[in-house]
Amino acid sequence: MPHSTKIHKQKARVTRQLNKGIGNLQKLKQKHFRNPVEIKLANHSLGDLRDKYRPTHKPLHPAILHKVPNFIRMPIDCSRPLILYGSDNGLLACRVHLHRLDLVQRLSDSIDNLPRLKRWLSGKGIDRGDYESRHYGVWGPYMSIPKYSQEHRSDGDMADEFLETNWELFHEMSALLGELAPGVFKQFQGYPMPAGTSRDCGAWSSCAVNNGGKNASETNIHRDVKESRYGYSCVASCGEFTGGAMILYDLGYILEMEPRDLLLFLDSLIHHSNEAAQGVRKSLVAFTQENMNDYWKRKYGSVLRRHVRKETLKRKKAEEKQRRKASEVM
């Protein structure tokens, strides 16, 4: 039962553990985020992006595409993290250089060790581009009880070995999430995974393993609309390449990337794509689908943040309507 005493005690225990972990991460933030480049975007806010969210893909307006040559380009800076905030101080994106070369090399080697995969994305949702991609971990936008992905089940021991090999990298990515978005960090880990599964991607439930190969072409513009509307995904780049900058169309920014860069951002809210890369470009994307939140709502009675915000907006509109009526009477 969602409201059983056992579930409440389990939730309280997990919350205490997560709060303790976040406290430690906040101390690390003071050490790791010295002298960051912090930019507040006056014309964009986290709240507005969430309010504009739609669970379906629509082409960007041509006017936005015409502005791409004039987008602000942020060059690579390995010594200083880059953090983009909205006008409401909400976190929009963060690029940080990972100084653990061993973890990045381990990721690159483990991707190379996976069997070749025919590109299958063209038949599942929007076509994101010409590259190999497989999904590991727990997800399932069309299932009432999420389970391991088809690729995970098909690859079996190879999938488990890949996740185990890169657990330290997932830990680093999760620490970045906990340092910058502690609320999401707790949200993603506050409830158990479905029976027979585990949380193998750090704070996230799933990951995408991408291999663009040599001289990877530009990826197509998209949003990852099935992923958590109130969450963040994290990209880890590896290989030997130049180029491949991330274009954030809704923000008007282009973030140059290089191997060992981590990018934490709102991939379900922000239209994005990669510029073409020269060399061999590979990446790992950790994410949690919105379906997981729906499952936790059904199973444990968790509160969905999208419902809370919807009710808050309705209340504000009703209050504003009453104020207008009162002013008209006066």
C-alpha positions as CSV (number, residue, x, y, z in Angstrom):
1,M,0.0,0.0,0.0
2,P,1.3,3.5,-0.9
3,H,0.7,4.9,2.6
4,S,1.8,1.9,4.7
5,T,3.9,2.4,7.8
6,K,6.7,0.3,6.3
7,I,6.9,2.5,3.2
8,H,6.9,5.7,5.3
9,K,9.8,4.4,7.4
10,Q,11.7,3.3,4.4
11,K,11.2,6.7,2.7
12,A,12.4,8.5,5.9
13,R,15.5,6.3,6.1
14,V,16.4,6.9,2.4
15,T,15.7,10.7,2.9
16,R,18.1,10.9,5.8
17,Q,20.8,9.1,3.8
18,L,20.3,11.4,0.8
19,N,20.3,14.5,3.0
20,K,23.6,13.4,4.5
21,G,25.1,12.8,1.1
22,I,23.9,16.2,-0.2
23,G,25.6,17.8,2.8
24,N,28.9,16.2,1.9
25,L,28.4,17.2,-1.8
26,Q,27.8,20.8,-0.9
27,K,31.2,20.8,0.8
28,L,32.8,19.4,-2.3
29,K,31.0,22.1,-4.4
30,Q,33.0,24.8,-2.6
31,K,36.2,23.0,-3.5
32,H,35.3,22.0,-7.1
33,F,33.5,25.1,-8.2
34,R,36.0,27.7,-7.4
35,N,35.9,30.7,-9.7
36,P,33.1,29.4,-12.0
37,V,31.8,31.3,-15.0
38,E,28.2,32.0,-13.9
39,I,25.8,33.6,-16.4
40,K,22.2,34.6,-15.6
41,L,20.0,34.8,-18.7
42,A,17.7,37.7,-18.3
43,N,15.2,36.6,-21.0
44,H,14.9,32.9,-20.0
45,S,13.8,31.2,-16.8
46,L,13.5,27.6,-15.6
47,G,9.8,28.2,-14.7
48,D,9.0,29.4,-18.2
49,L,10.7,26.5,-19.8
50,R,8.7,24.1,-17.7
51,D,5.4,25.9,-18.4
52,K,6.1,25.7,-22.2
53,Y,6.9,22.0,-22.1
54,R,4.9,19.8,-24.4
55,P,5.2,16.0,-24.5
56,T,5.4,15.9,-28.3
57,H,8.0,17.0,-30.8
58,K,7.4,20.1,-32.9
59,P,9.8,21.8,-35.3
60,L,11.5,24.9,-34.1
61,H,10.2,28.2,-35.5
62,P,12.3,29.3,-38.5
63,A,13.1,32.6,-36.8
64,I,15.0,30.7,-34.1
65,L,17.0,28.8,-36.7
66,H,17.9,32.0,-38.5
67,K,19.5,33.3,-35.2
68,V,21.9,30.4,-34.8
69,P,24.9,32.2,-36.4
70,N,24.4,34.9,-33.8
71,F,24.2,32.6,-30.8
72,I,26.7,33.2,-28.0
73,R,29.5,30.7,-28.3
74,M,31.2,29.6,-25.1
75,P,34.8,28.3,-25.8
76,I,36.3,25.4,-24.0
77,D,37.8,26.3,-20.6
78,C,39.1,23.2,-18.6
79,S,39.9,25.3,-15.6
80,R,36.6,27.0,-14.9
81,P,33.1,25.4,-14.8
82,L,30.4,27.1,-16.8
83,I,26.9,27.5,-15.2
84,L,23.9,29.0,-16.9
85,Y,21.1,30.2,-14.7
86,G,17.6,31.5,-15.6
87,S,16.3,34.9,-14.5
88,D,14.5,33.1,-11.7
89,N,17.9,31.6,-10.5
90,G,16.9,28.2,-11.8
91,L,19.7,26.0,-13.1
92,L,19.6,25.6,-16.9
93,A,22.9,24.0,-17.7
94,C,26.4,23.3,-16.4
95,R,29.6,22.3,-18.3
96,V,32.5,21.1,-16.2
97,H,35.7,19.3,-17.1
98,L,36.3,15.9,-15.5
99,H,39.9,15.6,-14.4
100,R,39.8,11.8,-14.0
101,L,41.4,10.8,-17.3
102,D,41.2,7.1,-16.3
103,L,37.4,7.2,-16.0
104,V,37.1,8.8,-19.5
105,Q,39.5,6.3,-21.0
106,R,37.6,3.4,-19.3
107,L,34.3,4.7,-20.8
108,S,35.8,5.0,-24.3
109,D,37.3,1.5,-24.1
110,S,34.1,-0.1,-22.8
111,I,32.1,1.5,-25.6
112,D,34.5,0.1,-28.1
113,N,34.1,-3.4,-26.5
114,L,30.3,-3.4,-27.2
115,P,29.2,-5.3,-30.3
116,R,28.3,-3.3,-33.4
117,L,24.7,-2.2,-33.5
118,K,22.6,-1.3,-36.5
119,R,21.1,2.2,-36.0
120,W,17.6,1.7,-34.8
121,L,16.5,5.2,-33.7
122,S,14.8,6.0,-37.0
123,G,12.0,3.6,-36.1
124,K,11.5,4.8,-32.5
125,G,10.4,8.4,-32.2
126,I,12.2,11.4,-33.7
127,D,15.3,10.6,-35.8
128,R,18.2,12.1,-33.8
129,G,20.9,11.5,-36.4
130,D,23.2,8.9,-38.0
131,Y,25.0,7.2,-35.1
132,E,24.8,4.0,-33.0
133,S,22.9,4.2,-29.8
134,R,21.8,1.6,-27.2
135,H,20.0,2.1,-23.9
136,Y,20.9,0.3,-20.7
137,G,19.1,0.5,-17.4
138,V,15.4,0.7,-16.4
139,W,12.9,2.6,-18.4
140,G,9.8,2.0,-20.5
141,P,7.5,4.9,-21.5
142,Y,4.7,2.5,-22.5
143,M,4.8,0.1,-19.5
144,S,3.0,0.4,-16.2
145,I,5.9,-1.3,-14.5
146,P,9.3,-0.1,-15.9
147,K,11.8,-2.8,-16.7
148,Y,15.2,-3.2,-18.2
149,S,15.4,-1.9,-21.8
150,Q,15.3,-4.3,-24.8
151,E,19.0,-3.6,-25.5
152,H,19.9,-4.3,-21.9
153,R,18.1,-7.6,-21.9
154,S,19.5,-8.6,-25.3
155,D,23.1,-7.7,-24.4
156,G,22.7,-9.4,-21.0
157,D,26.1,-9.8,-19.2
158,M,27.7,-7.3,-21.6
159,A,25.3,-4.6,-20.4
160,D,25.8,-5.5,-16.8
161,E,29.6,-5.4,-17.3
162,F,29.4,-2.0,-19.0
163,L,27.5,-0.5,-16.2
164,E,29.8,-2.0,-13.5
165,T,32.9,-0.9,-15.4
166,N,31.7,2.7,-15.4
167,W,30.2,3.0,-11.9
168,E,32.8,5.5,-10.8
169,L,32.0,7.7,-13.7
170,F,28.3,7.5,-12.8
171,H,29.3,8.5,-9.3
172,E,31.1,11.6,-10.5
173,M,28.1,12.5,-12.7
174,S,25.7,12.0,-9.8
175,A,27.9,14.2,-7.5
176,L,27.6,17.0,-10.0
177,L,23.8,16.6,-9.9
178,G,23.8,16.6,-6.1
179,E,26.0,19.6,-5.9
180,L,23.9,21.8,-8.3
181,A,20.4,20.3,-8.0
182,P,20.0,18.6,-4.7
183,G,16.2,18.5,-5.0
184,V,16.4,16.5,-8.2
185,F,19.1,14.3,-6.7
186,K,16.7,13.3,-3.9
187,Q,13.7,13.0,-6.2
188,F,15.5,10.5,-8.5
189,Q,16.6,8.3,-5.6
190,G,13.8,8.7,-3.0
191,Y,11.9,5.5,-3.9
192,P,12.9,1.9,-4.8
193,M,13.3,0.6,-8.3
194,P,10.8,-2.0,-9.5
195,A,11.3,-5.6,-8.2
196,G,14.1,-7.4,-10.0
197,T,15.9,-4.2,-11.1
198,S,18.5,-1.9,-9.6
199,R,19.7,1.7,-10.0
200,D,22.9,1.0,-12.0
201,C,23.4,4.5,-13.4
202,G,24.2,6.5,-10.3
203,A,21.3,8.8,-9.4
204,W,19.6,8.0,-12.7
205,S,17.7,4.9,-13.7
206,S,19.0,4.6,-17.3
207,C,21.7,5.6,-19.8
208,A,22.2,6.0,-23.5
209,V,25.5,4.8,-25.0
210,N,26.2,6.7,-28.2
211,N,29.0,6.0,-30.7
212,G,29.2,8.6,-33.5
213,G,32.2,6.9,-35.0
214,K,34.8,8.7,-37.0
215,N,33.9,12.3,-38.1
216,A,30.5,12.2,-36.5
217,S,27.9,14.1,-38.4
218,E,25.7,16.8,-36.8
219,T,22.8,15.4,-34.8
220,N,19.3,16.5,-35.5
221,I,17.5,19.1,-33.4
222,H,15.3,17.4,-30.7
223,R,14.1,17.4,-27.1
224,D,14.1,14.2,-25.1
225,V,10.4,14.6,-24.3
226,K,10.0,11.2,-22.5
227,E,12.5,12.2,-19.9
228,S,11.8,13.9,-16.6
229,R,10.3,17.3,-16.9
230,Y,11.6,18.3,-13.5
231,G,14.9,16.6,-13.8
232,Y,18.3,16.9,-15.5
233,S,20.3,14.6,-17.7
234,C,24.1,14.4,-17.8
235,V,26.3,13.9,-20.8
236,A,29.9,12.5,-20.6
237,S,32.0,12.9,-23.8
238,C,34.9,10.7,-24.7
239,G,37.0,9.7,-27.7
240,E,39.5,11.8,-29.6
241,F,37.7,14.6,-31.4
242,T,37.4,18.3,-32.1
243,G,34.1,20.1,-32.7
244,G,30.8,18.6,-31.7
245,A,29.7,21.7,-29.7
246,M,26.3,21.5,-28.1
247,I,23.7,24.0,-29.5
248,L,21.0,25.0,-26.9
249,Y,18.5,26.6,-29.2
250,D,16.0,27.9,-26.6
251,L,18.8,29.7,-24.7
252,G,20.7,31.1,-27.7
253,Y,24.0,29.5,-26.6
254,I,26.6,27.1,-28.1
255,L,28.7,25.3,-25.7
256,E,32.0,23.9,-27.1
257,M,32.8,20.5,-25.8
258,E,35.9,18.2,-25.7
259,P,36.6,14.7,-24.4
260,R,36.3,14.6,-20.6
261,D,33.6,17.3,-20.5
262,L,30.4,16.7,-18.5
263,L,27.3,18.6,-19.4
264,L,24.3,18.7,-17.0
265,F,21.2,20.2,-18.6
266,L,17.5,20.2,-19.2
267,D,17.3,17.9,-22.3
268,S,13.5,17.4,-22.0
269,L,12.9,21.2,-22.1
270,I,15.6,22.6,-24.3
271,H,15.9,21.9,-28.0
272,H,19.5,20.8,-28.7
273,S,21.8,19.2,-31.2
274,N,25.5,18.7,-31.7
275,E,27.6,20.3,-34.4
276,A,29.6,17.9,-36.6
277,A,32.8,16.5,-35.0
278,Q,36.2,15.7,-36.5
279,G,37.7,12.5,-35.1
280,V,36.0,9.8,-33.0
281,R,33.2,11.1,-30.8
282,K,31.4,8.9,-28.2
283,S,29.2,9.8,-25.3
284,L,27.3,8.5,-22.3
285,V,24.0,10.1,-21.3
286,A,22.5,9.4,-17.9
287,F,18.7,10.1,-17.6
288,T,15.5,9.2,-15.8
289,Q,12.3,9.0,-17.8
290,E,9.1,10.7,-16.5
291,N,7.5,7.2,-16.5
292,M,9.6,6.4,-13.5
293,N,8.0,9.2,-11.5
294,D,4.5,8.0,-12.6
295,Y,5.4,4.5,-11.4
296,W,6.5,5.9,-8.0
297,K,3.3,7.8,-7.8
298,R,1.2,4.7,-8.4
299,K,3.3,2.4,-6.3
300,Y,4.2,4.6,-3.3
301,G,2.0,7.6,-3.6
302,S,4.8,10.0,-4.3
303,V,3.9,13.7,-5.1
304,L,4.5,14.6,-8.7
305,R,6.1,18.0,-9.0
306,R,4.3,18.7,-12.3
307,H,0.9,18.4,-10.5
308,V,2.1,20.7,-7.7
309,R,3.2,23.3,-10.1
310,K,-0.1,23.0,-12.1
311,E,-2.1,23.6,-8.9
312,T,0.1,26.5,-7.9
313,L,-0.4,28.2,-11.3
314,K,-4.2,27.6,-11.1
315,R,-4.3,29.2,-7.6
316,K,-2.2,32.2,-8.7
317,K,-4.5,32.7,-11.7
318,A,-7.6,32.5,-9.4
319,E,-6.0,35.0,-7.0
320,E,-5.2,37.4,-9.8
321,K,-8.7,37.1,-11.2
322,Q,-10.1,38.0,-7.7
323,R,-7.8,41.0,-7.4
324,R,-8.9,42.3,-10.8
325,K,-12.6,42.0,-9.9
326,A,-11.9,43.7,-6.5
327,S,-10.2,46.6,-8.3
328,E,-13.1,47.0,-10.8
329,V,-15.6,47.2,-7.9
330,M,-13.5,50.0,-6.3
